[in-house]
Amino acid sequence: MKKLLLLTTVLGLAATASGCTSYTSIDTEQVVQFEQDITSQYKHIDDVEMKYSPTTLHVQVRLDDKLSKEDHLISCIN
């Protein structure tokens, strides 16, 4: 019984760690166009990266270091 529980735990952890947490970068025409559109509209955006896993879509936006408080508030309102 203990061996079965240990085996189930190990297999469960292996499945969780390998399958659900791997990400794939997305680099299609639509994504490239979206990145160009958003970086042209908001000058303080340095980079946009999109990637997905089987259950989620991640959009990571990197901003300039020189973002002032006023610019930050304007970005939040828009």
OpenMM code with the backbone's topology and positions (N, CA, C; nanometers):
from openmm import Vec3, app, unit

residues = "MET LYS LYS LEU LEU LEU LEU THR THR VAL LEU GLY LEU ALA ALA THR ALA SER GLY CYS THR SER TYR THR SER ILE ASP THR GLU GLN VAL VAL GLN PHE GLU GLN ASP ILE THR SER GLN TYR LYS HIS ILE ASP ASP VAL GLU MET LYS TYR SER PRO THR THR LEU HIS VAL GLN VAL ARG LEU ASP ASP LYS LEU SER LYS GLU ASP HIS LEU ILE SER CYS ILE ASN".split()
positions = [
    Vec3(0.0824, -0.1199, 0.0000),
    Vec3(0.0000, 0.0000, 0.0000),
    Vec3(0.0867, 0.1263, 0.0000),
    Vec3(0.1945, 0.1253, 0.0793),
    Vec3(0.2832, 0.2413, 0.0842),
    Vec3(0.3523, 0.2618, -0.0501),
    Vec3(0.3889, 0.1518, -0.1170),
    Vec3(0.4542, 0.1630, -0.2466),
    Vec3(0.3598, 0.2229, -0.3509),
    Vec3(0.2344, 0.1837, -0.3449),
    Vec3(0.1356, 0.2366, -0.4385),
    Vec3(0.1154, 0.3870, -0.4161),
    Vec3(0.1084, 0.4281, -0.2920),
    Vec3(0.0928, 0.5695, -0.2591),
    Vec3(0.2152, 0.6485, -0.3045),
    Vec3(0.3335, 0.5958, -0.2815),
    Vec3(0.4562, 0.6617, -0.3230),
    Vec3(0.4631, 0.6716, -0.4754),
    Vec3(0.4296, 0.5638, -0.5442),
    Vec3(0.4307, 0.5638, -0.6899),
    Vec3(0.3307, 0.6650, -0.7463),
    Vec3(0.2128, 0.6705, -0.6904),
    Vec3(0.1106, 0.7648, -0.7341),
    Vec3(0.1570, 0.9086, -0.7117),
    Vec3(0.2182, 0.9341, -0.5994),
    Vec3(0.2679, 1.0688, -0.5693),
    Vec3(0.3778, 1.1097, -0.6665),
    Vec3(0.4723, 1.0208, -0.6907),
    Vec3(0.5827, 1.0508, -0.7819),
    Vec3(0.5311, 1.0738, -0.9234),
    Vec3(0.4418, 0.9900, -0.9706),
    Vec3(0.3864, 1.0073, -1.1044),
    Vec3(0.3047, 1.1356, -1.1158),
    Vec3(0.2311, 1.1681, -1.0136),
    Vec3(0.1529, 1.2923, -1.0132),
    Vec3(0.2413, 1.4149, -1.0185),
    Vec3(0.3470, 1.4151, -0.9392),
    Vec3(0.4406, 1.5280, -0.9414),
    Vec3(0.5132, 1.5391, -1.0745),
    Vec3(0.5520, 1.4267, -1.1315),
    Vec3(0.6202, 1.4282, -1.2612),
    Vec3(0.5285, 1.4824, -1.3707),
    Vec3(0.4038, 1.4412, -1.3692),
    Vec3(0.3085, 1.4895, -1.4699),
    Vec3(0.2837, 1.6388, -1.4554),
    Vec3(0.2711, 1.6853, -1.3334),
    Vec3(0.2470, 1.8272, -1.3088),
    Vec3(0.3680, 1.9107, -1.3474),
    Vec3(0.4855, 1.8664, -1.3112),
    Vec3(0.6063, 1.9442, -1.3366),
    Vec3(0.6453, 1.9468, -1.4835),
    Vec3(0.6133, 1.8453, -1.5587),
    Vec3(0.6596, 1.8405, -1.6975),
    Vec3(0.5570, 1.8894, -1.7978),
    Vec3(0.4330, 1.8572, -1.7801),
    Vec3(0.3340, 1.8883, -1.8825),
    Vec3(0.2669, 2.0224, -1.8695),
    Vec3(0.2247, 2.0594, -1.7535),
    Vec3(0.1428, 2.1787, -1.7365),
    Vec3(0.2243, 2.3066, -1.7237),
    Vec3(0.3518, 2.2961, -1.6960),
    Vec3(0.4291, 2.4174, -1.6734),
    Vec3(0.5196, 2.4537, -1.7902),
    Vec3(0.5138, 2.3801, -1.8984),
    Vec3(0.5959, 2.4162, -2.0139),
    Vec3(0.5223, 2.5216, -2.0962),
    Vec3(0.5963, 2.6203, -2.1454),
    Vec3(0.5388, 2.7289, -2.2224),
    Vec3(0.5923, 2.7261, -2.3648),
    Vec3(0.5117, 2.7701, -2.4571),
    Vec3(0.5508, 2.7799, -2.5964),
    Vec3(0.5330, 2.9239, -2.6406),
    Vec3(0.6378, 2.9828, -2.6964),
    Vec3(0.6276, 3.1200, -2.7460),
    Vec3(0.5397, 3.1228, -2.8702),
    Vec3(0.4647, 3.2303, -2.8836),
    Vec3(0.3772, 3.2483, -2.9990),
    Vec3(0.4409, 3.3533, -3.0884),
    Vec3(0.4591, 3.3223, -3.2148),
    Vec3(0.5208, 3.4167, -3.3070),
    Vec3(0.4502, 3.4101, -3.4421),
    Vec3(0.3206, 3.4411, -3.4408),
    Vec3(0.2422, 3.4414, -3.5641),
    Vec3(0.2300, 3.5849, -3.6164),
    Vec3(0.1752, 3.5997, -3.7343),
    Vec3(0.1561, 3.7334, -3.7917),
    Vec3(0.0680, 3.8207, -3.7034),
    Vec3(-0.0372, 3.7603, -3.6464),
    Vec3(-0.1285, 3.8355, -3.5617),
    Vec3(-0.0584, 3.8866, -3.4356),
    Vec3(0.0266, 3.8041, -3.3770),
    Vec3(0.0990, 3.8443, -3.2561),
    Vec3(0.1983, 3.9551, -3.2887),
    Vec3(0.2700, 3.9409, -3.3988),
    Vec3(0.3654, 4.0444, -3.4394),
    Vec3(0.2926, 4.1754, -3.4650),
    Vec3(0.1771, 4.1699, -3.5310),
    Vec3(0.0990, 4.2914, -3.5565),
    Vec3(0.0493, 4.3530, -3.4259),
    Vec3(0.0042, 4.2697, -3.3319),
    Vec3(-0.0400, 4.3189, -3.2017),
    Vec3(0.0746, 4.3884, -3.1290),
    Vec3(0.1925, 4.3272, -3.1302),
    Vec3(0.3092, 4.3872, -3.0640),
    Vec3(0.3444, 4.5214, -3.1272),
    Vec3(0.3406, 4.5286, -3.2595),
    Vec3(0.3702, 4.6549, -3.3280),
    Vec3(0.2658, 4.7610, -3.2955),
    Vec3(0.1398, 4.7222, -3.2933),
    Vec3(0.0326, 4.8174, -3.2631),
    Vec3(0.0457, 4.8738, -3.1223),
    Vec3(0.0675, 4.7862, -3.0262),
    Vec3(0.0699, 4.8320, -2.8871),
    Vec3(0.1964, 4.9128, -2.8569),
    Vec3(0.3095, 4.8755, -2.9177),
    Vec3(0.4314, 4.9533, -2.8934),
    Vec3(0.4279, 5.0879, -2.9659),
    Vec3(0.3535, 5.0990, -3.0736),
    Vec3(0.3418, 5.2287, -3.1401),
    Vec3(0.2428, 5.3206, -3.0673),
    Vec3(0.1419, 5.2634, -3.0018),
    Vec3(0.0442, 5.3438, -2.9294),
    Vec3(0.0958, 5.3906, -2.7939),
    Vec3(0.1769, 5.3093, -2.7290),
    Vec3(0.2288, 5.3406, -2.5963),
    Vec3(0.3803, 5.3424, -2.6036),
    Vec3(0.4381, 5.4612, -2.6042),
    Vec3(0.5820, 5.4777, -2.6267),
    Vec3(0.6675, 5.4237, -2.5125),
    Vec3(0.6111, 5.4020, -2.3965),
    Vec3(0.6889, 5.3551, -2.2814),
    Vec3(0.7011, 5.2035, -2.2761),
    Vec3(0.6458, 5.1341, -2.3734),
    Vec3(0.6566, 4.9881, -2.3763),
    Vec3(0.7828, 4.9505, -2.4530),
    Vec3(0.8703, 4.8762, -2.3875),
    Vec3(0.9931, 4.8285, -2.4512),
    Vec3(0.9693, 4.7014, -2.5314),
    Vec3(0.8979, 4.6068, -2.4723),
    Vec3(0.8853, 4.4762, -2.5351),
    Vec3(0.7553, 4.4097, -2.4914),
    Vec3(0.6966, 4.3317, -2.5806),
    Vec3(0.5780, 4.2523, -2.5505),
    Vec3(0.6108, 4.1082, -2.5886),
    Vec3(0.5869, 4.0170, -2.4960),
    Vec3(0.6123, 3.8758, -2.5225),
    Vec3(0.4860, 3.7967, -2.4925),
    Vec3(0.4477, 3.7116, -2.5852),
    Vec3(0.3304, 3.6274, -2.5647),
    Vec3(0.3729, 3.4818, -2.5690),
    Vec3(0.3229, 3.4044, -2.4744),
    Vec3(0.3485, 3.2607, -2.4723),
    Vec3(0.2276, 3.1920, -2.4100),
    Vec3(0.2150, 3.0646, -2.4362),
    Vec3(0.1003, 2.9923, -2.3821),
    Vec3(0.1438, 2.8569, -2.3288),
    Vec3(0.0628, 2.8114, -2.2366),
    Vec3(0.0712, 2.6740, -2.1884),
    Vec3(-0.0642, 2.6120, -2.2210),
    Vec3(-0.0819, 2.4854, -2.1980),
    Vec3(-0.2105, 2.4246, -2.2342),
    Vec3(-0.3327, 2.4901, -2.1690),
    Vec3(-0.3137, 2.5598, -2.0593),
    Vec3(-0.4304, 2.6149, -1.9890),
    Vec3(-0.4357, 2.7662, -1.9845),
    Vec3(-0.3276, 2.8367, -2.0191),
    Vec3(-0.3274, 2.9827, -2.0050),
    Vec3(-0.2504, 3.0507, -2.1168),
    Vec3(-0.2809, 3.1784, -2.1364),
    Vec3(-0.2085, 3.2640, -2.2280),
    Vec3(-0.1409, 3.3722, -2.1452),
    Vec3(-0.0108, 3.3885, -2.1627),
    Vec3(0.0659, 3.4870, -2.0868),
    Vec3(0.1083, 3.5990, -2.1798),
    Vec3(0.0804, 3.7229, -2.1388),
    Vec3(0.1264, 3.8401, -2.2114),
    Vec3(0.2147, 3.9180, -2.1146),
    Vec3(0.3422, 3.9282, -2.1481),
    Vec3(0.4366, 3.9984, -2.0620),
    Vec3(0.4770, 4.1272, -2.1314),
    Vec3(0.4586, 4.2402, -2.0623),
    Vec3(0.4898, 4.3712, -2.1174),
    Vec3(0.6014, 4.4324, -2.0332),
    Vec3(0.7101, 4.4725, -2.0986),
    Vec3(0.8207, 4.5388, -2.0294),
    Vec3(0.8143, 4.6876, -2.0595),
    Vec3(0.8202, 4.7686, -1.9540),
    Vec3(0.8135, 4.9139, -1.9676),
    Vec3(0.9519, 4.9760, -1.9560),
    Vec3(0.9641, 5.0995, -2.0060),
    Vec3(1.0872, 5.1767, -1.9893),
    Vec3(1.1152, 5.1997, -1.8419),
    Vec3(1.2405, 5.2190, -1.8110),
    Vec3(1.2776, 5.2549, -1.6738),
    Vec3(1.2417, 5.3991, -1.6427),
    Vec3(1.2253, 5.4808, -1.7443),
    Vec3(1.2047, 5.6236, -1.7267),
    Vec3(1.0578, 5.6630, -1.7239),
    Vec3(0.9724, 5.5766, -1.6799),
    Vec3(0.8292, 5.6039, -1.6743),
    Vec3(0.8005, 5.6937, -1.5545),
    Vec3(0.7493, 5.8135, -1.5812),
    Vec3(0.7190, 5.9072, -1.4724),
    Vec3(0.5853, 5.8716, -1.4080),
    Vec3(0.5602, 5.9298, -1.2931),
    Vec3(0.4351, 5.9038, -1.2229),
    Vec3(0.3164, 5.9507, -1.3070),
    Vec3(0.3310, 6.0634, -1.3720),
    Vec3(0.2236, 6.1167, -1.4564),
    Vec3(0.1950, 6.0222, -1.5737),
    Vec3(0.3000, 5.9723, -1.6371),
    Vec3(0.2820, 5.8781, -1.7477),
    Vec3(0.2159, 5.7490, -1.6988),
    Vec3(0.2536, 5.7073, -1.5794),
    Vec3(0.1950, 5.5851, -1.5233),
    Vec3(0.0454, 5.6034, -1.5025),
    Vec3(0.0058, 5.7170, -1.4495),
    Vec3(-0.1368, 5.7425, -1.4264),
    Vec3(-0.2122, 5.7511, -1.5578),
    Vec3(-0.1531, 5.8118, -1.6585),
    Vec3(-0.2184, 5.8216, -1.7889),
    Vec3(-0.2353, 5.6832, -1.8497),
    Vec3(-0.1338, 5.5989, -1.8354),
    Vec3(-0.1424, 5.4621, -1.8871),
    Vec3(-0.2533, 5.3838, -1.8191),
    Vec3(-0.2731, 5.4053, -1.6903),
    Vec3(-0.3768, 5.3343, -1.6163),
    Vec3(-0.5155, 5.3800, -1.6586),
    Vec3(-0.5310, 5.5052, -1.6923),
    Vec3(-0.6620, 5.5583, -1.7309),
    Vec3(-0.6996, 5.5077, -1.8697),
    Vec3(-0.6021, 5.5052, -1.9602),
    Vec3(-0.6301, 5.4611, -2.0974),
    Vec3(-0.6536, 5.3147, -2.0946),
] * unit.nanometer
topology = app.Topology()
chain = topology.addChain("A")
for resn in residues:
    res = topology.addResidue(resn, chain)
    for name in ("N", "CA", "C"):
        topology.addAtom(name, app.Element.getBySymbol(name[0]), res)
